Structure formats: C-alpha cells, structure tokens
Amino acid sequence: MKVRLRFISGFFLFNLMWWQGLMAADAVTPSRPNVVLIISDDHAWTDYSFAGHPHAKTPNIDRLAAEGLTYSRGYVTTAICSPSLATMLTGLHPHQHGITGNDPVRGQPRTSWLDPFFKKPLLPKLLADAGYLTLHTGKFWMGEPARVGFTDDMGSTGRHGGKALSIGRKSMEPIYDFIDKTKEQKKPFFVWYAPFLPHTPHNPPARLLDKYAGVKSAKYLAMIEWLDESCGELMGQLEEKGVADNTLVIYLADNGWNQYGKAHPYENGVRTPVIAHWPGKIRPRNDERRLVTNLDVVPTILTACGVTPPPSLPGIDLLDDKAVTDRDTLFLSNFAHDMVSATEPEKSLWTRSCVHGKWKLITWIENPPKVRPYGGGHRHKNPGADLELFDLLADPHETKNLAKQHPEVVKDLLARIDEWWKVD
C-alpha cells in the first residue's frame, strides 16, 4: 500500500517567518499568559453533568465550561491515547508525526518511532525557547519529558507515565511547587496536566464510590468525579496563587470510553468537549455547531503566548473566531494498537473518517492490518459495510448507516478524504 500526502510543500521545514516570530518572543513580558492544559484520560464525550449525563457529577468542569468557550463538537485525531497525546505535542495528524499506536509490534524498538518524533517542532520546546518554564505531569509515552522540551517533570515516564501517573490520584503538589518556582523566577509557565483519570484501574475512593451505589458503571462515574475534584483543586490554587486571571486553561479528553469508545472511529471514541477558559479574554459561550479538534491545541497555545506557530500546521487558533467559522471539515484516522512501521503509517491503518457539517463518513480499509487491536477496535457497527455514513445532528450515537441512501454525500466525502490523505 502506498500513501500520497497532499500538504503544503516544505511541511517539515522551518521557514524564516516562523523563526523570526519565535525569536521575537520576549521571555520576560509579564502580560504573556500562563497556560494549563488539562487532558482527561478515557472519558466519553457524554459523561459530564453539563453534557446532560443523568449521574455524572462534574461541578468543577461544569464551571470551567460555563465560564469559558466550550466547543461541544470537539474531536481528537484518533481514538487511543499515545497518538492523540502526540498530536497535542506537535499539532500534527498521527500519520504526520508518526506515532500511530501505543506500542511497536513485537521485536521492533520504540526508538525507531521516537527518534524521528523528537526532531519535529514540539509545543513544550517552542514555549521553553520563548522563555516559559514548562512542567510535565501525568500521561506521556515518550520516556524522557525533557526530550520534548519540558523544563520540569516528575521523572522518566517509561512506557507511558511512570511516577508521573500519581498526579491527581495521590497529590497535586508537584504542580503547586512548580507554580511557586515560576513566580520566584518571574517567568510564565505551561503545565501539562494529563492525569490517569478516569482511566482504569477504576479504583476510586470509597467516599466517591458510595455516591453511585446501584448505578451502572459506578466505578467509572466515581473516577470521573475524582478527576473533577482534582480540576477544582487546581483552579482553586490558580486563584490562591494570584495567577488565575492571566492563565489560559484548555480542557479536553485524549479519547473516549464505553461501548464503541476507545480505539473506535465512532463518536464515543473520537469526540470530546473542548473548553478554553481565560478570564477577561474569552467571552463565555457554548458552541454546539462549529468543529474543533485536538490539532488546534498547539496553534492556540502558541498564538496566545506570542509564539508564531510552525507554518504548515493543519490546526487553527481556537480563539480566532473567523478561522473556526471558516472550517467546515475535519479528518480523523484510526489505527491498530501496535505500530507496524515507523516510515509507513498506513501499514497499521484501519479507518479514515471525515466530519463535514452534519455528516460523518467512516471508510474502512479493505484489508486491515493483522496486528493487535485494542478492545475490539476493529469491530463495525455495521458488519460488512466498508462505508458508514451518519447524520450526526439527527443521530449523534450513529445508530443508522445512511451510506446507501445518500451516495452523492458519500462520493463528496470520499473525495475530501482522498484529497487529505490518499491511500492507493
């Protein structure tokens, strides 16, 4: 299988304009915002009280949503954590940054993927080069946080987190100590808060679990409330330390959960609310129509911090109202859990998808890779159907495949997908 990528030429080059913008950033300008990126882990888009869930208790995230710009039609590029988080480090699609799954196939070294990855423009490094102090906590699949530009961390993460996975579950002190350090040094900061919540093991404190007695998925719901508590504590500390008004907080999940969730191309796998909160800078509102993605995290943060984004990133600034309005299409891809090739990402590809207006088309690879799936991630809602078309506004849970009823829509969306990433 051969892949042809149609992107702006010079995609991996740093052009002069970008470098000039980067070098112009003033490392001591007090008006530059701090940034906190909150990434929940294995959390379905429906499972918040502000989203209407009958049992989930998320008062702190609800407040963040009410006080910020909340995009309810947010997506991640793919439905498992390592490539999704890599997108939030690079601003690139998985087949562009190379991290398409969680692990290499047996016998291949992870360094075959990591060494090229570290050479790409990376959010923590771009911020550190511009004078920011940058802290990693929680989930991370790249071994050493310093290699992507974090100035501070909780130690080597090993395969996917190491000691950093204790953040939120045991203590939030590493974040608070870091903020104190940045205040002493009078430098702006960036915090990557990717707690192992509500991810398995679903072992919530009894005081939370007891609230959900008799409710389906009680442990999972209690884990969500545990996540919410940590978010509330973090927001409270920003207030207490006097930095809340000059801090941009972005919240989203790395991928979904529940049936046809994690590792699946359906909404429960790839959809997430995306919240941007910045007191006095962002007008609170709920946007239920326009499309955003985790590709937008990097350009949004860099732009807010006065750093010119790399020129060929496919994402946009979430705070640029015109750019968000002008976007009408998102592209997604789904891969096997195990990565087959560091140079040919299509070898572990299962699906490509397109969201355009109310429509979503999922196209399944004719001969999917014979490598390990994640949790049945290769299963179809419509077995035997290579094409699935859904009207997301009328059918947000994708219960009815309309591909045969709307061949003209299928043809249009297939052409858009091939223009984005053509697989021959």
MIGUVO-408527 format. One record per residue (C-alpha): y, z, x. Coordinates in pm, 1 decimal, m for minus. Example, Ala and Ser with C-alpha at 12.3 -4.5 7.8 and 13.67 -1.06 7.14 Angstrom:
# residues 2
    north       up     east
   m450.0    780.0   1230.0
   m106.0    714.0   1367.0
This chain:
# residues 424
    north       up     east
      0.0      0.0      0.0
    336.8    m97.6    137.5
    667.1     59.8     44.9
   1004.2   m110.5     43.5
   1303.9    123.0     28.6
   1629.7    m22.2   m101.5
   1902.8    208.3     14.3
   2232.9    170.1    187.1
   2175.9     34.4    536.5
   2218.8    279.5    817.8
   2077.2    557.2    599.2
   1977.8    772.1    895.6
   2296.1    709.3   1096.0
   2591.5    943.2   1116.2
   2898.5    730.9   1055.7
   3233.0    801.9   1213.2
   3396.8    913.8    892.2
   3135.5   1181.7    832.2
   3164.2   1321.3   1182.5
   3542.5   1327.1   1157.5
   3518.4   1519.6    830.5
   3272.2   1762.4    981.6
   3477.9   1827.6   1290.9
   3792.3   1876.6   1083.4
   3647.5   2179.3    902.4
   3841.9   2490.0   1001.6
   3597.5   2771.1   1075.0
   3846.9   3048.0   1003.1
   4016.2   2926.4    684.9
   3987.5   3227.4    451.0
   4014.1   3015.3    137.5
   3687.2   2840.3    205.5
   3427.1   2978.6    m33.1
   3116.6   3172.4     41.6
   2803.1   3024.4   m115.0
   2492.4   3185.4   m262.0
   2205.2   2954.8   m356.1
   1954.0   3123.7   m589.1
   1621.8   2943.1   m625.8
   1365.9   3085.5   m866.4
   1002.7   3001.7   m798.6
    756.9   2853.3  m1054.8
    983.4   2906.1  m1354.3
    969.9   2682.9  m1662.7
   1299.7   2547.4  m1797.7
   1237.2   2703.7  m2139.8
   1176.7   3057.9  m2013.3
   1519.5   3218.3  m2031.9
   1674.3   3404.5  m2321.2
   1982.3   3177.3  m2305.3
   1742.9   2881.3  m2347.7
   1606.6   3032.6  m2667.7
   1280.8   3183.0  m2546.9
   1173.1   3445.1  m2803.0
   1051.4   3700.0  m2547.5
   1202.8   3628.3  m2202.2
   1469.1   3882.4  m2105.7
   1723.7   3735.2  m1863.7
   2057.5   3908.0  m1934.1
   2195.7   3860.6  m1582.6
   2110.7   3491.9  m1555.6
   2240.8   3455.0  m1913.1
   2573.3   3598.8  m1797.4
   2578.8   3365.8  m1498.1
   2521.3   3072.7  m1735.8
   2784.5   3191.8  m1984.1
   3046.1   3234.2  m1710.8
   2960.0   2914.4  m1524.3
   2899.5   2544.4  m1567.1
   2544.6   2517.9  m1699.7
   2362.5   2187.3  m1697.7
   2062.3   2221.8  m1927.2
   1934.3   1873.2  m1835.5
   1871.3   1953.7  m1471.1
   1575.0   1823.2  m1271.3
   1400.6   1861.5   m938.4
   1282.8   1559.0   m743.7
    918.5   1665.8   m752.5
    715.9   1943.6   m911.3
    584.3   2151.8   m621.0
    777.7   2387.1   m401.8
    772.5   2263.3    m41.3
    910.8   1913.3   m108.7
   1150.5   2046.7   m371.8
   1293.6   2302.3   m129.5
   1311.0   2036.1    140.8
   1528.0   1831.9    m95.9
   1764.2   2129.8   m122.5
   1786.6   2145.1    256.3
   1850.1   1773.0    306.4
   1983.3   1623.1    m17.8
   1709.1   1358.8      4.6
   1415.5   1246.3   m206.4
   1071.9   1355.5    m75.2
    979.0   1006.6     43.4
   1307.3   1006.2    240.3
   1279.3   1348.1    404.2
    902.2   1311.0    449.0
    782.2   1642.1    304.7
    585.7   1523.0      0.9
    337.7   1810.1    m40.6
    269.7   2169.0     54.0
     16.4   2111.3    332.6
   m113.4   1831.4    553.2
   m463.8   1705.0    487.9
   m725.4   1895.6    681.8
   m715.5   1820.8   1053.3
   m355.5   1698.0   1074.2
    m88.7   1919.6   1236.7
    211.2   2026.6   1029.4
    432.9   1935.8   1325.4
    377.0   1566.5   1250.2
    593.4   1621.3    942.0
    823.9   1896.1   1068.5
    944.6   1736.8   1392.1
   1097.8   1433.1   1214.7
   1230.4   1658.3    937.9
   1430.0   1871.4   1181.6
   1614.3   1560.6   1303.7
   1768.1   1492.2    962.6
   2107.3   1626.6    851.3
   2033.4   1977.1    720.0
   2254.1   2190.9    496.4
   2236.7   2520.4    693.0
   2310.5   2345.9   1021.5
   2601.7   2147.6    880.2
   2753.0   2470.7    748.2
   2685.2   2660.4   1070.8
   2850.5   2381.2   1270.5
   3153.3   2421.4   1044.0
   3183.5   2792.4   1121.9
   2970.6   2950.0    849.8
   2719.1   3226.9    902.5
   2400.5   3125.8    720.7
   2117.6   3352.6    606.3
   1764.3   3258.0    508.9
   1561.0   3483.6    277.6
   1250.9   3417.1     71.0
   1058.8   3090.9     48.9
   1061.1   2847.6    342.5
    791.9   2609.0    465.4
    940.9   2515.7    799.7
    828.0   2801.3   1026.0
   1147.0   2898.5   1206.8
   1463.6   2915.7    991.1
   1680.4   2867.5   1299.2
   1542.7   2514.6   1340.4
   1729.1   2400.7   1029.0
   2045.6   2585.8   1125.0
   2019.1   2933.1    976.2
   2213.7   3170.7   1200.0
   2039.8   3474.1   1048.6
   1695.5   3522.9    895.2
   1414.0   3768.0    821.1
   1183.6   3631.7   1089.2
    937.0   3346.6   1124.7
    808.8   3230.1    787.5
    473.8   3088.8    894.8
    327.3   2855.4    633.7
    573.0   2934.3    356.2
    753.2   3265.4    378.7
    612.9   3546.3    591.3
    807.1   3873.8    575.9
   1093.2   3694.5    402.9
    887.5   3689.9     82.4
    961.0   4061.6     43.0
   1317.4   3981.9    m61.6
   1375.1   4071.3   m425.5
   1032.8   4231.1   m459.5
   1092.8   4517.2   m216.0
   1459.5   4514.7   m118.3
   1783.5   4315.7   m123.5
   1926.3   4498.3    178.9
   1894.1   4207.3    426.5
   2141.2   4011.0    214.3
   2383.6   4301.1    177.9
   2373.9   4380.2    550.5
   2440.6   4013.5    625.4
   2744.6   4003.9    396.2
   2881.1   4313.3    569.9
   2834.1   4135.3    902.9
   3025.6   3828.8    782.2
   3311.7   4045.6    662.1
   3330.0   4217.5   1000.2
   3338.4   3880.3   1175.7
   3576.1   3733.9    914.3
   3358.3   3431.3    859.4
   3248.3   3256.5    539.6
   2880.5   3279.8    454.8
   2593.7   3089.2    299.1
   2294.9   3279.3    154.8
   1966.1   3108.3     74.3
   1804.2   3343.2   m177.1
   1464.9   3195.2   m270.7
   1264.5   3498.3   m384.6
    891.1   3476.5   m451.0
    971.7   3533.4   m818.6
    834.6   3477.1  m1078.8
    564.0   3316.1   m861.3
    212.3   3459.1   m850.8
     88.7   3718.1   m782.0
    215.3   3825.0  m1122.2
    226.1   4195.2  m1036.6
    544.3   4326.6  m1199.3
    640.6   4694.7  m1203.8
    481.2   4882.5  m1492.7
    825.0   4970.3  m1632.1
    878.9   4596.8  m1693.4
    527.1   4500.3  m1793.1
    522.9   4768.3  m2062.7
    809.2   4588.3  m2240.7
    584.5   4288.3  m2307.6
    277.7   4466.1  m2438.1
     91.3   4238.7  m2676.0
    297.6   3931.0  m2584.0
    130.6   3617.3  m2448.3
    191.4   3566.8  m2072.2
    318.9   3924.1  m2047.8
    289.2   3947.2  m1669.5
    472.9   3620.4  m1615.1
    754.5   3724.1  m1850.2
    785.5   4059.3  m1674.4
    813.2   3873.9  m1342.4
   1098.8   3670.6  m1487.7
   1279.8   3989.8  m1582.8
   1217.9   4121.4  m1230.1
   1383.6   3807.6  m1093.0
   1670.1   3856.1  m1335.5
   1720.3   4216.3  m1220.7
   1749.9   4102.2   m859.5
   2006.3   3837.9   m957.6
   2209.1   4101.0  m1141.0
   2197.0   4334.9   m843.2
   2308.2   4054.4   m612.3
   2600.2   3956.5   m834.9
   2698.8   4323.0   m857.9
   2704.5   4353.1   m479.3
   2928.8   4047.7   m450.2
   3173.1   4229.7   m678.9
   3139.4   4559.9   m495.2
   3196.6   4399.0   m156.6
   3505.4   4219.4   m285.7
   3380.8   3865.0   m228.1
   3278.9   3756.5   m580.1
   3599.5   3566.9   m660.9
   3561.9   3348.3   m352.8
   3188.4   3284.0   m385.0
   3023.8   2977.2   m534.2
   2684.4   3068.6   m680.8
   2436.1   2794.9   m766.0
   2118.7   2875.4   m957.9
   1811.3   2661.2  m1029.3
   1431.0   2669.2  m1006.0
   1221.2   2489.2   m744.4
    978.3   2361.7  m1009.3
    831.7   2458.0  m1344.1
    534.9   2651.3  m1470.2
    298.4   2679.2  m1769.4
     73.6   2406.1  m1910.8
    157.3   2067.6  m1760.6
    406.6   2252.6  m1543.7
    381.1   2299.9  m1168.4
    270.2   1979.1   m992.5
    301.0   1769.2  m1309.5
    561.9   1496.9  m1376.1
    627.2   1631.1  m1726.9
    933.8   1833.3  m1826.2
    759.6   2167.7  m1772.4
    709.2   2064.8  m1409.8
   1038.3   1899.1  m1317.0
   1310.4   2029.1  m1547.9
   1532.8   2328.7  m1471.2
   1872.2   2458.8  m1577.1
   2128.2   2415.7  m1300.6
   2414.6   2665.6  m1302.1
   2733.3   2655.9  m1092.5
   2942.3   2976.4  m1105.5
   3275.9   3018.4   m927.3
   3534.4   3249.2  m1088.0
   3868.6   3080.8  m1141.9
   3744.8   2749.1  m1002.8
   3484.9   2638.0  m1259.7
   3555.3   2632.8  m1632.4
   3262.4   2792.9  m1818.9
   3076.7   2548.4  m2042.0
   2726.9   2436.0  m2135.1
   2649.6   2070.1  m2072.5
   2348.8   1960.6  m2277.3
   2389.0   1585.6  m2224.6
   2456.7   1481.1  m1865.7
   2187.3   1454.6  m1596.8
   2183.9   1652.2  m1271.5
   1924.8   1715.3  m1002.5
   1847.9   1931.0   m701.2
   1959.6   1631.2   m493.9
   2309.2   1744.9   m590.6
   2284.1   2087.1   m425.2
   2370.1   1966.9    m74.6
   2671.4   1744.1   m155.5
   2808.8   2006.9   m397.3
   2794.9   2287.9   m143.6
   2924.3   2079.9    147.2
   3216.3   1944.9    m55.5
   3312.1   2291.5   m179.6
   3304.6   2417.8    179.3
   3527.3   2141.1    311.7
   3249.2   1957.0    494.9
   3214.6   1584.9    429.5
   2856.3   1511.1    314.8
   2646.3   1256.9    507.3
   2749.9    918.8    365.7
   2424.4    795.4    216.8
   2301.2   1096.8     22.7
   2174.0    992.3   m322.4
   2310.8   1304.9   m491.9
   2659.9   1381.5   m619.8
   2900.6   1674.1   m635.4
   2816.6   1879.0   m946.8
   3183.5   1974.3   m973.1
   3302.8   1612.4   m976.1
   3325.6   1552.3  m1349.8
   3365.3   1176.1  m1320.3
   3066.5   1138.8  m1087.2
   2845.2   1338.1  m1322.4
   2966.0   1136.6  m1622.0
   2911.3    804.2  m1444.1
   2549.1    882.8  m1361.0
   2307.0    750.8  m1621.2
   1970.4    756.7  m1443.4
   1757.8    996.9  m1237.9
   1444.2    916.0  m1039.6
   1152.9   1152.4   m974.8
    822.7   1128.5   m789.5
    503.4   1331.2   m786.1
    257.1   1362.8   m501.6
    m72.6   1528.1   m416.3
    m64.3   1884.1   m286.6
   m192.1   1762.3     52.2
     14.0   1517.8    256.8
   m182.1   1221.4    392.5
     66.4   1050.4    622.5
    389.3   1158.9    789.8
    514.7    800.0    804.7
    373.5    652.1    481.2
    457.3    893.5    197.8
    317.2    655.7    m63.8
    m35.3    741.3     54.0
    m22.8   1067.6   m141.7
    186.8    938.0   m434.5
     67.2    985.2   m793.7
    363.7    905.1  m1015.9
    716.7    771.0  m1018.0
    946.2    859.0  m1307.1
   1282.5    760.6  m1446.5
   1509.1    954.4  m1683.2
   1769.8    729.6  m1844.2
   1971.7    861.0  m2135.7
   1725.7    993.4  m2390.2
   1431.4    806.8  m2236.5
   1181.8    914.7  m1973.1
    921.7    680.1  m1827.6
    632.1    803.6  m1613.5
    437.2    536.2  m1428.0
    104.0    637.1  m1275.1
    m27.9    485.4   m952.8
   m324.7    260.1  m1026.5
   m545.3    407.4   m752.7
   m422.8    764.1   m693.7
   m495.6    930.4   m357.9
   m829.4   1103.3   m324.9
   m683.2   1424.2   m188.3
   m644.6   1774.4   m325.0
   m434.5   1806.6   m639.9
   m256.2   2124.8   m740.0
   m376.0   2286.0  m1061.5
   m486.8   1956.5  m1212.8
   m155.4   1793.3  m1132.2
   m315.9   1450.6  m1173.2
   m402.7   1508.4  m1540.9
   m240.4   1288.5  m1804.0
   m120.5   1399.9  m2141.6
   m240.3   1055.2  m2248.0
   m564.3    984.7  m2054.2
   m599.1    623.0  m1954.1
   m230.8    543.7  m2005.0
    m68.4    413.4  m1687.6
    272.2    423.7  m1858.7
    413.3    709.9  m2063.2
    745.9    678.0  m2242.8
    908.7    973.3  m2416.0
   1222.8   1020.1  m2623.2
   1337.7   1349.1  m2471.7
   1606.0   1418.7  m2729.2
   1366.6   1390.4  m3022.2
   1057.2   1510.5  m2834.1
   1154.5   1735.4  m2538.6
    796.7   1855.1  m2491.0
    663.3   1499.4  m2457.4
    404.2   1501.6  m2733.1
    423.7   1133.1  m2831.4
    386.2    837.6  m2594.0
    612.4    557.8  m2718.9
    537.7    300.0  m2448.1
    367.7     53.6  m2683.5
    639.2     84.3  m2948.9
    925.4     11.1  m2705.1
    813.2   m249.4  m2449.7
   1172.5   m354.2  m2383.3
   1263.3      0.5  m2276.3
    953.3     18.6  m2055.5
   1046.5   m311.3  m1888.4
   1401.7   m194.5  m1820.7
   1298.2    141.4  m1677.4
   1021.8    m11.2  m1464.0
   1279.9   m244.3  m1311.2
   1507.1     52.3  m1239.5
   1221.2    242.7  m1073.8
   1127.6    m55.3   m857.6
   1489.6   m105.4   m756.7
   1494.6    258.3   m646.9
   1158.1    263.2   m465.7
    929.5    m36.6   m493.3
    558.5     16.2   m426.4
    371.4   m309.5   m354.4
